[in-house]
């Protein structure tokens, strides 16, 4: 997905679309988890 796709998901989320929020979270979950893990040094 492209950045534009994220923008569309955010517009849908702001309109109350819970499924769009789930898609956005699943899309970025691994990357955010990896970033936090590197910063704090704890997997959990």
PEQUI-V499467 format. One record per backbone hydrogen bond with DSSP energy under -0.5 kcal/mol. CO is the residue of the C=O (numbers start at 1). NH is the residue of the N-H. If there is no record, write none. Layout:
CO;NH + CO;NH
This chain:
2;5 + 2;6 + 3;7 + 4;8 + 5;9 + 6;10 + 7;11 + 8;12 + 9;13 + 10;14 + 11;15 + 12;17 + 13;16 + 16;18 + 17;21 + 18;22 + 19;23 + 20;24 + 21;25 + 22;26 + 23;27 + 24;28 + 25;29 + 28;32 + 29;33 + 30;34 + 31;35 + 32;36 + 33;37 + 34;38 + 35;39 + 36;40 + 37;41
